[in-house]
Amino acid sequence: MSQYWAPTASLENLRARAEMLATIRTYFAEQTVLEVDTPSLSSSANTDLNIDSIGAHYQGPSASADGALYLHTSPEFPMKRLLASGCGAIYQICKVFRDGECGRYHNPEFSLLEWYRPNFDQHALMADVDELINLVLGSSTTTLRKLTYQQAFIGQVGFDPLTAETTTLQHCAQQHGINVVGLEGAANDEWLDLLMDQVVIPSLGDGRVFIYDYPASQASLARLDPNDNRFAQRFELYINGIELANGFHELTDASLQRQRFENDNIKRQYASKPTMPIDENFIAALEAGLPDCAGVALGLDRLLMLKVGASNIAQVLAFPFNKA
Amino acid sequence: MAKYSTNEFRGGLKLMIDGDPYSIVENEIVKPGKGQAFNRVKVRNLKTGRVIDRTYKSGESVDAADVMDTEMQYLYNDGEFWYFMDPESFEQLGADKTAVGDAMKWLKEQDTYEVTLWNGEPLSVTPPNFTVLKVTETDPGERGDTSGGGGKPATLETGAVVRVPLFIDIDELIKVDTRTAEYVSRAKKS
């Protein structure tokens, strides 16, 4: 039995983490992508319905009236403010925090690599991500697969996710042995999330697969396809069925961005969740002008899990949440 | 009725599902980065032993099953029920054939067993992993062959039949693993 105070990761895995971080920093240094460092605490927060912030409190000099702060769920907003200031390509490696996420592949605080490339679209950024993954995991032995969200659904479960009725989605879950409690009257997107994660992705098997052109309803901070506004220029990378990275051809329109934040908060109210203070500094930066760019966030703990063949995130963390 | 939130889910937690009591075998959190979180669980029906999958939207509440494990002494069988007694309250409960199940062949009067109660009624009976029982019937030992290679069947005082080495005789006490129904060793006379 290991001692309670002792790390859950082996020394070998801790070394593998250091090596992975060095590889990543070398890659970006060679490409003259600048490493940056932005705040983890802010009085504004992510409004996303399904991403909950962990609150914090500050008192003392410069405190706001109520002292309420949030730990960031990603460094996206301040990094885009840097981009708007004309810094060019940037990356950051930092800890981010998400409430309610703890499990085999989740730790409430985890290491994120986020980077932005001016003048890249989602496809150029996917190629960039793939190159970096090659350096960390070794070149892929299978050919790189890229599927649109729609193609993935049609190919694996035989229906179009954009036009499917809710009953089709329910039936599909049932057929695959997924008996769901709590999705009565839920929006199609909730069913699609479940089917994507539990049916479509597992059926694609091992190896790397990029899913792109997400439904506009799941655009998040991605721009919509100017030729077909049913789709958002957003992609996700899955390796061996594990969700590893999420990228956008970034939305640069300040008023559209504000609308999305406000819609998020309306959805939060519907779900009886607290609404989140919108980041006005970020909106102001968009108004000043965010250069055309694509950005991606990649979970480093999961990348390390793949590198060392770990089956639980605790095996790659010195001290997971319940031992912190 | 007590309820559990999905945040409280862990192995061994007892839930009510479709009117039956279940125990969580496995609980896995599923959460796409920008999607809804779910708990995918494997649960065992405590009446039938069958394991099924269920997926709960995280944040849902589920009714708790009023199930508890108690140590009870086995008293006797009247042909229909097997009677157990709580050693502290001396309360007696009758367990039917379904509840007793496979434990039937290990039940020895006065010995203690784990009785799982649901709403106060016996749901299942679990014998200790190892039990010591007397051999009541077996062919005479064959002294020439002590390798124990093949062994021979022996009937125990509770009616269970296990394979024992050839050197075991009638009236000897043996230690048996009740999970596999296998002979472990000779046991000293108590």
Contacts between the chains, C-beta under 8 A, distances in Angstrom:
chain1	res1	chain2	res2	distance
A	48	B	34	6.4
A	50	B	31	7.9
A	50	B	32	7.9
A	50	B	34	5.9
A	50	B	35	5.6
A	50	B	36	5.7
A	50	B	37	7.1
A	51	B	33	7.8
A	51	B	34	6.8
A	100	B	7	7.6
A	100	B	37	6.7
A	100	B	58	7.1
A	101	B	29	7.4
A	101	B	31	5.7
A	101	B	37	7.2
A	102	B	29	6.8
A	103	B	28	6.4
A	103	B	29	3.0
A	103	B	30	7.9
A	103	B	31	7.3
A	104	B	28	6.2
A	104	B	29	7.1
A	105	B	29	7.8
A	106	B	29	6.0
A	106	B	31	6.1
A	173	B	55	7.9
A	177	B	53	5.8
A	178	B	53	7.2
A	178	B	55	5.2
A	179	B	52	7.5
A	179	B	53	6.5
A	179	B	54	5.3
A	179	B	55	6.3
A	180	B	38	7.7
A	180	B	55	4.7
A	180	B	56	7.6
A	180	B	57	7.1
A	181	B	54	6.4
A	181	B	55	7.0
A	181	B	56	4.8
A	181	B	57	6.9
A	181	B	60	5.9
A	181	B	62	7.4
A	182	B	56	5.6
A	182	B	57	3.0
A	182	B	59	7.6
A	182	B	60	4.0
A	183	B	57	5.7
A	186	B	36	8.0
A	186	B	57	7.6
A	189	B	35	7.9
A	190	B	35	7.7
A	190	B	36	4.8
A	190	B	57	7.6
A	193	B	32	5.3
A	193	B	35	3.3
A	193	B	36	5.1
A	194	B	30	7.9
A	194	B	35	7.8
A	194	B	36	7.0
A	194	B	38	6.3
A	194	B	55	7.2
A	196	B	32	6.9
A	196	B	35	7.6
A	197	B	30	5.8
A	197	B	32	5.1
A	197	B	35	6.8
A	198	B	30	6.7
A	198	B	40	7.4
A	198	B	55	7.6
A	218	B	34	6.9
A	220	B	34	5.6
A	236	B	33	7.5
A	243	B	32	6.0
A	243	B	33	5.9
A	246	B	33	5.2
A	246	B	34	6.7
